[in-house]
Amino acid sequence: MTYDIGIGRCAELGDETVVVKLDSVMVERLSPGHPWQRSGTSTLRLKRALCSATRPPQQDREVFLDRSALSKRAIGALDLTGSGSTVSVDLRALLNNLDPQPSAGPQSKSRPGDRKQR
């Protein structure tokens, strides 16, 4: 199954890389147990090829990554404090607990009062 994963706002867009301002949920996935930072403080630099083909990255918009691209080994550079100092992270961690729920299926259009009584 393939689907896109939104990870944060695009802070910088290059020919081959994207820098994303991460919210605290994504930081926790990439660096479990790290002290909380205000959302948008931490940034992630990654290869643009990991981004969704159907929703390509745009400046100041949500960045979507292709799930199937993340299922292989993909490395990013995480700047936890926004200081410019980065650590390498395995981006597969973004997939933890992200299996989508199946859709509920078609809903009946009848209402309880619409049934004919026999």
GIDA-V130887 format. One record per residue. N is the residue number from 1. SS is DSSP state (h for helix, s for strand, l for the rest). PHI is phi in whole degrees, 0 to 359 (none if undefined). PSI is psi as a letter, one per 20 degrees, with the letter a starting at -180 (999 if undefined). Layout:
BEGIN
n=N ss=SS phi=PHI psi=PSI
n=N ss=SS phi=PHI psi=PSI
END
This chain:
BEGIN
n=1 ss=l phi=none psi=p
n=2 ss=l phi=236 psi=q
n=3 ss=l phi=201 psi=r
n=4 ss=s phi=265 psi=q
n=5 ss=s phi=239 psi=o
n=6 ss=s phi=280 psi=p
n=7 ss=s phi=239 psi=i
n=8 ss=s phi=153 psi=a
n=9 ss=s phi=274 psi=q
n=10 ss=s phi=287 psi=o
n=11 ss=s phi=262 psi=h
n=12 ss=s phi=207 psi=p
n=13 ss=s phi=232 psi=o
n=14 ss=l phi=250 psi=r
n=15 ss=l phi=295 psi=h
n=16 ss=l phi=239 psi=i
n=17 ss=s phi=228 psi=r
n=18 ss=s phi=227 psi=p
n=19 ss=s phi=247 psi=p
n=20 ss=s phi=241 psi=p
n=21 ss=s phi=277 psi=o
n=22 ss=s phi=267 psi=q
n=23 ss=l phi=273 psi=r
n=24 ss=h phi=296 psi=h
n=25 ss=h phi=295 psi=g
n=26 ss=h phi=291 psi=h
n=27 ss=h phi=298 psi=g
n=28 ss=h phi=297 psi=h
n=29 ss=h phi=292 psi=h
n=30 ss=h phi=279 psi=h
n=31 ss=l phi=220 psi=m
n=32 ss=l phi=304 psi=p
n=33 ss=l phi=83 psi=i
n=34 ss=l phi=291 psi=p
n=35 ss=l phi=305 psi=q
n=36 ss=l phi=299 psi=p
n=37 ss=l phi=241 psi=q
n=38 ss=l phi=301 psi=p
n=39 ss=l phi=305 psi=p
n=40 ss=l phi=94 psi=i
n=41 ss=l phi=285 psi=g
n=42 ss=l phi=278 psi=q
n=43 ss=s phi=234 psi=q
n=44 ss=s phi=228 psi=p
n=45 ss=s phi=258 psi=p
n=46 ss=s phi=216 psi=r
n=47 ss=s phi=289 psi=p
n=48 ss=h phi=297 psi=h
n=49 ss=h phi=297 psi=i
n=50 ss=h phi=280 psi=i
n=51 ss=s phi=286 psi=q
n=52 ss=l phi=300 psi=p
n=53 ss=l phi=284 psi=h
n=54 ss=l phi=277 psi=h
n=55 ss=l phi=227 psi=m
n=56 ss=l phi=296 psi=q
n=57 ss=l phi=295 psi=q
n=58 ss=l phi=223 psi=q
n=59 ss=l phi=307 psi=p
n=60 ss=l phi=62 psi=j
n=61 ss=l phi=242 psi=r
n=62 ss=s phi=299 psi=p
n=63 ss=s phi=262 psi=p
n=64 ss=s phi=248 psi=p
n=65 ss=s phi=255 psi=q
n=66 ss=s phi=280 psi=p
n=67 ss=h phi=303 psi=g
n=68 ss=h phi=295 psi=h
n=69 ss=h phi=292 psi=h
n=70 ss=h phi=281 psi=i
n=71 ss=l phi=288 psi=i
n=72 ss=l phi=268 psi=r
n=73 ss=l phi=297 psi=o
n=74 ss=l phi=224 psi=p
n=75 ss=s phi=249 psi=q
n=76 ss=s phi=232 psi=r
n=77 ss=s phi=249 psi=o
n=78 ss=s phi=261 psi=p
n=79 ss=s phi=253 psi=n
n=80 ss=l phi=294 psi=h
n=81 ss=l phi=256 psi=i
n=82 ss=l phi=79 psi=j
n=83 ss=l phi=270 psi=i
n=84 ss=l phi=102 psi=i
n=85 ss=l phi=273 psi=p
n=86 ss=l phi=243 psi=q
n=87 ss=s phi=233 psi=q
n=88 ss=s phi=284 psi=p
n=89 ss=s phi=227 psi=q
n=90 ss=s phi=274 psi=o
n=91 ss=h phi=288 psi=i
n=92 ss=h phi=299 psi=h
n=93 ss=h phi=298 psi=h
n=94 ss=h phi=293 psi=i
n=95 ss=h phi=275 psi=i
n=96 ss=l phi=303 psi=p
n=97 ss=l phi=59 psi=k
n=98 ss=l phi=246 psi=j
n=99 ss=l phi=292 psi=p
n=100 ss=l phi=291 psi=q
n=101 ss=l phi=279 psi=q
n=102 ss=l phi=296 psi=q
n=103 ss=l phi=293 psi=q
n=104 ss=l phi=290 psi=i
n=105 ss=l phi=90 psi=r
n=106 ss=l phi=294 psi=q
n=107 ss=l phi=261 psi=q
n=108 ss=l phi=289 psi=p
n=109 ss=l phi=268 psi=i
n=110 ss=l phi=281 psi=q
n=111 ss=l phi=254 psi=q
n=112 ss=h phi=307 psi=h
n=113 ss=h phi=279 psi=i
n=114 ss=h phi=275 psi=i
n=115 ss=l phi=287 psi=p
n=116 ss=l phi=282 psi=p
n=117 ss=l phi=267 psi=q
n=118 ss=l phi=258 psi=999
END
